[in-house]
Amino acid sequence: MKIGILESKNFSAEATARLNRLGEVFHYTKGSVSNFIRDKEVLFVRLKYMLDEKFLGYAKALEYLCSPTTGLNHIDLRYIAKKKIDLISLNGERQFLNQIKATPEHGLGLILSLLRNYKDAYLGKQNDQWDRERFVGEELFENKVGIIGFGRVGSILAKYVTAMGSDVLFFDPNNKIKYPKNVRKSTSIERLINLSNIIILCASYRAGQKRVLDKKLINAMKGKYFVNIARGELLDENHLISKISASYFKGIALDVIQGENSEKNNLKKLISLSEKNNLILTPHIAGVTVESFKKTELFIVKKLAKNLTISK
């Protein structure tokens, strides 16, 4: 069995060793991606590539597509179902994912960075003035935090910010969701935004679903902080950009944008806006840590091995 690892940089050595027991492992480094995937029966991917019908059409021998991610909007699910390609991912693996803290930790870091103006306050070539009065920030203690989406990431993040003394309100469409006594559930996203100073988007995303934040809800965030560690497709990004241009918010932090793998995305526009706004952009690194790579890749390899055993 030929196993291809598309994004081999920092790929878990332990996971690679286990894959070697299952077949012949190939690491993509350079050259034609289409040629690399052509004869692979198993393909490991992260988030660098948009795995649509055109891309996957080159993978003539593909049987298993392995993605150590929870979000699957980088994969054409309709196409792989049509081709009977088995998808092995982290989607729905709640018990295991409770051990993975990278994304909520990054969310906490972005909140603190916005409140304390870290992006502009760091001293260096672009900022060489020892002027503390320019960077008067806010504390997370006793601040009002609204979390949209109270799944794994949202619930862990709530623990972090309540431990620092924040007043936490959350919204989740799941009426059966369990939550601790020190947080409150909002009846709507609009009410959550109105009652919060910091809004964090942690909702899950499925291709084709309705936006969570439309123009009206984005307008309601005037003078507030907003953090997105979910998916760019969950909001009206063009409207958000128009409001950032008008210095509408106290601060914005985006770890995700729409069409991350597309040359037609809004990245350049957002970067230009970061020069004069409290706007922080990170390249979808919330889950990118040594620990998370090792744990998730090893988990996916074990899941693959189990599937291969069952299929024999």
Secondary structure, DSSP 8 states (H G I E B T S, - for coil): -EEEESS-TT--HHHHHHHHHHSEEEE--SS-HHHHHTT-SEEE--SSS-B-HHHHTT-TT--EEEE--S--TTB-HHHHHHTT-EEEESTT-HHHHTT--HHHHHHHHHHHHHHTTHHHHS-BTTB----GGGG----STT-EEEEE--SHHHHHHHHHHHHTT-EEEEE-S-TT----TTEEE-S-HHHHHHH-SEEEE-----TT---SB-HHHHHTTTTSEEEE-S-GGGB-HHHHHHHHHTT-SSEEEES--TTTT-TTSSHHHHHHHTTTSSEEE--S-TT--HHHHHHHHHHHHHHHHHHHHHH-
